[in-house]
Amino acid sequence: MLLKGGGGPGFVARHLLVVLAVAPLLGALGDGARPTGTTASPNYDASGALLRPQGYRSWVFVGASLGLSYREGSHETGPGEFHHVYLRPESYEAFRHTGRFPDKTVLVLELHEAAQKVAPSRHGLFEGRRVALEAAVKDVERFPDGWAYFSFGDGSRPAATAFPRSQCFDCHRQHAASDNVFVQFYPVLRDKPVD
């Protein structure tokens, strides 16, 4: 179909050439906006400390828990903290297909205090201020056992060194359902994919 005021077949041919010339450029711009497998890989400073992951709230939200703790008596006065876990998309897709986390996987754990007494709220709990930001990293070149665990305090620290093996790794190795990760607590990882 020719456009109104069309100018005939030459007009259509010229516009078709313009579209064919511009389309690959637009595609290339789109590729730059897509996340790649390297954007969320672990980054370290010159001393070997893990740099705080950036943009993790746009990763796959693996799940949440309330008051989950590994120490006796941790939350005797209240419900504990909300835990939010994020996983970079490339690692999530690999886990869905293989049941294992690929090398360079980064999981981020954000902890928020449980709050409830803010108007107009009368019942229930919601996330208050962030009290901790942690990361689990699988990097077989850097860590002899594959995984290491880090804390950025309340999230304000720009870098963190790995916890000693006895502080996190041993418990994860002994109790995690899959590949040092507590997938048993998160249906997004625990259950078969629903597509």
Stockholm file with secondary structure:
# STOCKHOLM 1.0

chainA/1-195         MLLKGGGGPGFVARHLLVVLAVAPLLGALGDGARPTGTTASPNYDASGALLRPQGYRSWVFVGASLGLSYREGSHETGPGEFHHVYLRPESYEAFRHTGRFPDKTVLVLELHEAAQKVAPSRHGLFEGRRVALEAAVKDVERFPDGWAYFSFGDGSRPAATAFPRSQCFDCHRQHAASDNVFVQFYPVLRDKPVD
#=GR chainA/1-195 SS CCCTTCCHHHHHHHHHHHHHHHHHHHHHHHHHHSCCTTTTSCCBCTTSCEECCSSGGGSEEEEEEESCCSSTTTTTTSCCEEEEEEECHHHHHHHHHHSSCCTTCEEEEEEEEEECCSTTCCSSCEEEEEEEEEEEEECTTTCTTSEEEEECTTTTCSEECCCCTTTTHHHHHHHCSBTTBCGGGCHHHHSCCCC
#=GC SS_cons         CCCTTCCHHHHHHHHHHHHHHHHHHHHHHHHHHSCCTTTTSCCBCTTSCEECCSSGGGSEEEEEEESCCSSTTTTTTSCCEEEEEEECHHHHHHHHHHSSCCTTCEEEEEEEEEECCSTTCCSSCEEEEEEEEEEEEECTTTCTTSEEEEECTTTTCSEECCCCTTTTHHHHHHHCSBTTBCGGGCHHHHSCCCC
//
